[in-house]
Amino acid sequence: MEELINYLLLFGNLNQQQIELIKNRTTELQLKKDEYFIEPGKMFNHVVFTLEGILRISYYNNKGEEITKYFVDENRLMTNPYKGEPMTEYIQAITNCKLIVFSQKDWNDLSNTIVSWDTITDKIFQKALVEKLDRRSSLVSEDATTRYLTFLEKFPTLANRVPLAYIASYLGITQQSLSRIRKNIR
């Protein structure tokens, strides 16, 4: 829980009473490796903070191929950007995970109770959006080797914790190509 509070304090000030209120509005959830947090068609009306582990957001394309869209590692907040709509993607634990979960009601209650809450969370989600766009833009404009090197730079802690198949899918290349690239850059 302290990780969440320290993370929030990077974006604004909270007094002890507000911190206690936040702590009382959360639930801790553990996911085992390969367990799904959400599947397509299900409602995802939560805000999730990753304390430990890595989540993967994925979907199946029209050819039936599983595509890794994004990774969510420690000290990240995640929510459904399409409020009130069912998910179209999977959210899966690719390592054992420990999550802090806010229900949408509790999140909204915090927004209505803590004066600076919306300012803090807006800064967090703006930062996350910039990071996401920065990470994804290289996938469009760079060759496979450069994409992998950029991945290593942007996700330095993931390369040895995420299966190669998921990294290859995220980079838009085959696992064999990724193995060749890794061999050539060592």
Secondary structure, 3 states (H helix, E strand, C coil): CHHHHHHHHCCCCCCHHHHHHHHHCCEEEEECCCCEEECCCCECCEEEEEEECCEEEEEECCCCCEEEEEEECCCCEEECCCCCCECCCEEEECCCEEEEEEEHHHHHHHHHHCCCHHHHHHHHHHHHHHHHHHHHHHHHHCCHHHHHHHHHHHCCCCCCCCCHHHHHHHHCCCHHHHHHHHHHHC
